[in-house]
Amino acid sequence: MNLVALNDFHGNLDSSKFTYISVADPARKVTVQAGGIDVLSGALKAWRKDDAQLIFVGNGDLVGASPAMSALWADEPSIVAMNMLGMKASSVGNHEFDQGKAELLRQQRGGCESLRADKACKYAPDFAGASYTYMAANVIDSQTGKPLLPAYRIEEANGVKVGLIGAVLKDTPSVVTVAGIAGLQFIDEADAINATLPALRAQGVGVFVVLLHQGGETKEYVDQPDCSALKGDVVDVVKRLDPAIRVVVSGHSHQGYLCRVDGRLVTQAQMGGHMMTRIKLRVDPGKNALIDAQAQNVVMLPGVYEPDPAVSAYLAAVKQRSAAELSRPVAKIAVPLVGRSTKGSGESALGDLVADSTLFGARAAGAQIGLMNNGGIRKDLESDADLMTNVGQNQAVVPFGNTLIVVSLSGAQIRTLLEQQWPGAEADEGNLLQVSEGFSYRWDSTKPQGQRVVAGSIMLNGKPVDEQQQYRVAANSFLAGGGDRFTVLANGTRRLDTGVRDIDAFSDYLIERARAGKPAGSSAALGRILRVK
């Protein structure tokens, strides 16, 4: 029995650059152009010649945080693409909840009634939804007390039934907007998965494959068989699964690995369609049990497989339809590229720019400080030869379409919020909030957790922040709802939803600066966050 798994596609209809280290050449990093639905279609077509009953599955975040070519049309082209590729089932990922329960159900069932009326059914007015089954054993609808989606799907291939069981990380509420998970409960992954086995066994299933949108990381190579150094949240979940479950397809952490955890196969194929995982199951039909499972991560290089003409034509049509809107110029910036790297202090040039636009978009609502989470900045801001950005380039930076929220925090709460940037014993710069003009502070990585912000260093417009005074702080709705575990923002008072979308604030800010003759953006961070050495 053969499966092919794709995780964290994120609406990457077209190919993009991918850097990896292979066991074939461990001495160097390889950067290639990989992925694209045309390339995926070619690989699947070739592998189906070897096994016509091959089962193609997904593992969450198929949509969401997508390039503009997909996001522009409410990610419907990506769902249609998965239908064309013959996907049978997928777990949901956290990004499937970005737009809320109703939108997820619309993506499954089809139709045009959507909170994103400006995008839904605009590419094709007859959107029919996903022909594959979205699964979530551990997502409970609070109103009904029942699972929101099916917990599993049974597929039969070569005379053997396999139970595909889906689950998403139980910490989804910490990485999705409050509105996105309203009315839903996320229960323990392992408990929910194990609870499906009696029903599956009653239907004659003895082979189980878990599609778990939770992940880990390892320094081993992306295609190294039987890696043994996997770390992260997925490991604990896998160790608590029923012994009959021998294969777990993971996701979420955007890593490539083929590992063993307590003898079980645990795989992940990076993200963006750059790789797919081929899984071969050897089954004893008489015992209706899995004997062995082996896997291979295959980089999706153009030219290796002949694409399906229908999929290639579909990709070309989406590109053509999107090009006019995405290429529409927005504003001139100061440098050709504004980067999002936070190495060093934890501040980035693009982080400064997005935080400034957050403050700009919410200033009419009384905002004094603008904040941005690093995870919400998805790509560097690029421009053309004339330093002009376009709609697609701007949307690639902030693709979620969150609204801006303003809350009141005391100076003491702001200090606590900054300390939440280091939730563990290690103090690195990867999770630091990006801050707007006029706000600054220093931090010391040698200090213990909870004491890393240098006393007296938090400043606003040249004055020390008063711990007793109230300040109006703006952030996107994900962050303001406590996303990325910044719970202080969720406790802010006088909460006001401005109704201004982050992408609109970002674009309008660039336009305003250009009109004033002071194009926005810089080649380096502006020194608002200083790391004490």
Secondary structure, DSSP 8 states (H G I E B T S, - for coil): -EEEEE---TT--S-EEEEE--TTSTTS-EEEEE--HHHHHHHHHHHHHH-TT-EEEEES-SSSS--HHHHTTTTHHHHHHHHHTTEEEEE--GGGGTT-HHHHHHHHH--S--S-TTTTTSS-TT----SSEEE-TTEEETTTTEESS-SEEEEEETTEEEEEEEEE-TTGGGTS-TGGGTTEEE--HHHHHHTTHHHHHHTT--EEEEEEE---B-SS-TT-TTB---BSHHHHHHHTS-TT--EEE--SS--EEEEEETTEEEEEE-STTSEEEEEEEEEETTTTEEEEEEEEEEE--TTSS---HHHHHHHHHHHHHHHHHHT-EEEEBSSSEE----TTTS--HHHHHHHHHHHHHHGGGT--EEEE-GGG--S-EE--TTSEEEHHHHHHHS-S--EEEEEEEEHHHHHHHHHTT--SS---STT--EE-TTEEEEEETTS-TT--B-TT--EETTEE--TTSEEEEEEEHHHHTTGGG-HHHHT-EEEEEEEEEHHHHHHHHHHHHHHTT--B--SS--SSEEEE-
